[in-house]
Amino acid sequence: MARLIAPGAGSLGMGTPTARYGLLTVVLLYAVNGVIVGYLAPGNPLAFAAYVLMAIANLLLTEQSERPLAAPRAAALIGCALLAGATVLFTDTEALEPELFGASLLILGLLAVRGNGGAAVLGAGVFVIVGVLWAVAREIPPALAAVRFLSLLALPAGILWRLQAVRFAEREGRYRSEAAQAGFAAEVAREAARRTASELRLVRDEAVDVLDRLRGGLPVAESELSMVEASIRDRIRAPQLQTERLRSAVRDARERGVRVLQMGQAADLRPPISDALARAVAEILDRVIAGEVTIRLLSARHAAAITVLAESPESTELHWLDSDGHRIPDL
């Protein structure tokens, strides 16, 4: 099933070297049969042409690709099979009935397996017309003529084979897609759990000193509590912004009395922002003396990576920065 490519399911093995050598070997065995029954003999030159035509038909059928045959190749195959079958049909006798005629019908079933079901049905229709002409010319009873054409049952068998194989391929494709999605979801969950554990360790390291002093009854300034609380909130709201340079700038700005708000997406699994971008945001923060700064991390579909809104009593500035920290003036 690994070679099946839905939709279409490829050539179902008909376009492989194994199929080519196998079918040519079958034609060779039919030639041996023709020699044994006396049909393939120097006195019957048309017989040699029939076997050559069947060899060509099998070469066309086993074109080395994963696709059904192109219309011209399918038509050439049917033409070769039809000429070979008609040659055998009109030149054999009751004493000499080579099996090659059955092979000329069976190849239509293999053509349907390859994916050229419509062409195979048309070929079978032409074969039926030839069979009617043969039966009338030879005055063959309809029942006996029908028996001679029993190999045409390979055509519906080939069509059913193809339909089932395509169905199996589509089912396999859906299974692999679902398995890949499940694997990706599991990987995302593992990465999220890893990042959560890492963030919790950082939060613990940041808060442990203040918590130990509170537990011990030691004095803790309200401003220090506010700083720790704001830092933890930043980690939860915008984990991608927690680079050392930007965290230092945010801490310094808050100590100056600037209100800093960082906004991102907690479930965002992108890596932290680049050093260049963190440096550019930090430089904007360093210039703010009073007021409020909102740093927003944008989703990947935006041209900009971050917006920085700096509001002070004197002015309001909105900066758009790309992932390398360059300003985007047109947004």
N, C-alpha and C positions, 0 to 999 in steps of 0.2 A: 504493500500500500504506500510505501514511502515515495514511489515514483509517480503516483497519481497526483495530478495537479488540477483540482477543481477550480472554476468550472471547466468542463470539457474532459477532465481526467486524462489528458494527454493521449498517447497512442495505445494505451493498455498493453504495452510490451511489443506491439507490432513494429515499432520503430527502433528495434534493438538488433545488434549483431547476432544475438542468439536466435531471434526469430528468423532473421534472414538465412543463416546457415542451416537452421532446422528445416525451413520450408524448401530450400533448394535440395536438401537431402531427400525430402519427401518426393520431390519431382524426379530425382534420380531413381528412387525406388519404384516409382510408377513406370519409368523407362525400363527398368529391369523386368517389371511385370509385362510391359509391352513386348519385350523380347521373348519372354517365356511363352506367352499366348500366341506368338507369331505375328503380332500386329506390327511391331517395329522391326521391319525387315527391308532389305535393299529393294525389293519389289514394290514397296509402298512409300515413295518419297514424301508424300504429304504427312505421313505419320511423324517424320522427323521435325517438320515444321510445327506440328501441334505441340510437341514437347518443348521446342525452343520458345514458342509463344507462352506456354505456361511458366517457363523459367523467367521470361521477361515480366510476366504479370506478377510473379512473386517478388522480383526485384523492385518493382514499382510499389507493391504493397508494403514492403519493409524499408521504405525510405527512412533514413536515419534522422528522426526528429520526434518531438513529443506532441506533434499536432496531427489532426486528421489530414488526409491528402488534399492537395489543391485540386480544384475541379478538372483541370486538364490531365493531371496524372491519374485521377480516379477514372476519367473517361478512357484514357489509354489502357489502363488495367482491364476495364470491362471489355474493351475492344479485343485485347489479346485473349482474354478468357473465352469470349464469345467465339472468336475465330477458331481457337483450339477445340472448344467443345463441339462446334458445328462440323469441324473437320472430322473429328472422331465419329460423330453421330452419323454422318453421311458416307463414311468410308468403312465402317466396321460391318461385320456380318454376324449371323447367329453363332458361327464358330469362333469368331474373333471379337470379343467384347473387352477391350482394355478398360482399366479403371480410371484412365485419365479423364473421361467425361465427368465422372463424379467429382474429380478434383476441380474441374472448371466451374462446377456449381458451388462446391464448398468454399471457394475463395471469395464468393459473394458474402458469405457469413463472416469471414475474417475481415472483409472490407467494412462491414457494419460494426464489428468490434472496434475497428480503428477509429470509427466516428463518422464514416461516410454512409450512414444508413439510407439517406435519400437516393444516392447514386446506386447503392446496392439493390434497392427496390426497383429502380428503373432497369438495371441490368437483368434482374430476374424477369421483368416483364418482357424484355426482348428475347430472353431465353425461352420463355413460354411460347412466343410467336414462332421461333425457330422450331421448337418441339412440335407444334401443331403442323407446320409445313412438313416436317420429317414424318410424322405419323400418317399424314394424308398421302405423301409420296410413297411411303413404304406399305401403306394399308395396314398400319399397326392398330390393333384394338385399343380404345382409350384407356382401359385398365392397365394394359401392358405398358403403354406410353407413360402413364402416371407413375408406375413403379420405377421406370427408368429415370424419372425426374424427382425421386424421393429425396435426393441430396439437397434439393432446394429448401428443405426444412432447416438447413443450417442457417438460413437467413433470419427467420424469426428467433432462432436460438441466439444468434449473434447480436440481434437488437436487444433482446432481454439481458444478455450478458453485459452489454454496454450500459444499459439503464441501471442495472444493479451495481455495476462497478462505479458509475458516477455517484449513485446514492451513497455507497460506502465511502467514497472519497470525500463527498461533502460532509458526511457525518464525522469522518476522521478530521477534516479541516476544522469543523466546529469544536470538536473535542480539544484539538491542539490550541485553538484560539482561546477557549475557555481556560485551559490549563495555563497558557501563557499569562492571561489576565489574572488568574488566581495567584500565580507565582509573583507577578509584579505587585499585586496588592499585598501579598505577604512581605515582600521586600520593603515596600513603603511602610508597612506597619512596624517592621523590625527597625528601619531607619528612624521612624518617629519615636519608637520606644528608646532607642539609643540616645537620640538627641534630648528626649525628655529627661532621661537619667543624668545626662551630662549637665543639662540646665539646672536640675535639682541640686547636683553637687556644687555648682557655682553659687546658687542661691544660698545653700547652707553655709558655704565658706564666707559669703558676704554678710550674712545675718548672724552668724554664730557668736561673734564678739559682743554685739549689742544685746543679744538674747541672754548670754551668760551674765552680763552686767545687770540686766534687769532681774534675772533670777537671783543674783546675789544681793540685790537691794542697793546696788550702786547707782549713782545719778547718771542719767542719760539725757542729753539736751534734746529738746523737741525737734530742733533743726536736723540733728543727726538721724533721728527716727524718720523724719520726712525724706531725707536723702536716701536712706536704705530702702524705704518703702517705694520711692520713685524708681530706684535702680532695679528693684525686683519687678516692678510693673513693666519697665522697659523690656526686660528679658522675656516676659510673657507676651507682650504685645508685638514686639519687633525683634525676634532673636537674630535676624540677619544683620542688624545694625550694631551688634555688640562687639565692635572691634576696640582694641585698646586705645587707639588715637581718638576715636569718636566718643568713647565713654569718658575719657579724660576731659574732652572739651565740654561735654554735657555737664559733668560734675562741676567744672569751673564756672560755667554759665549759671548753674543753679546757685552756687555760692555767691555770685554777684547779684542774685535776686531775680534772674531771668527765669520765667516759667517755660520749661521745655517739655513738649509732648512728642513722643515717638509712636508712630503708627505703622503697623505692618500686618502680616498674616501669620498667626501662630502655627497654622498647619502647613505653611510654605516650607518645602524641603530644599529650596535652593541654598547654596552655600552662602557664607557671609559676604557682604559687599567687598569690593576690592579696596586695597590700601589707598589707591589714588582717589577713589570716590569718598572714602572715609575722611581723607585729608581735606578734600574740597569742602565737604559739609562742615568739618571742624573749623576751617578758616572763616566760613560764614558766621558760625556761632561765636567765634572769638571776637568778632567785630560788634556784636550786639551787647550794648551796655544795660539796657532795661527793656522790659516788655515781654513779649511771648514769641516763641519759635515752635513751629509745628513741622516735624520731619516725617514725611510719608513715603514709605516704600511702595512703589507701584508694581503691578503685575507684569509678567514677561511680555504681554502683548503690546505694551506701550513703548513708544520710542525712547522716552525718558525712563531712568531707573528710579530716581528720587525727586521729590519736590521739597523745597525748604521755604516755608512761609515765615518771614520775620516781620513781626508787628511791634512797632514802638510808638510812643506818643507823637513822634515827629513824622514817621513815614511807615509805609507798608511795602515790602518787597517780596516777590515770588520768584524763586530760582528753580529752573528745570535743569537737572544734571543727568548726563548719560552714565553708563556703567564705568566709564573711565574718568569720571569727574569733570568732564567738559560741559560748559553751559550750552543749553539749546535755546537760542534767543527767539526762535519763531513760534514756540508753543505758548 
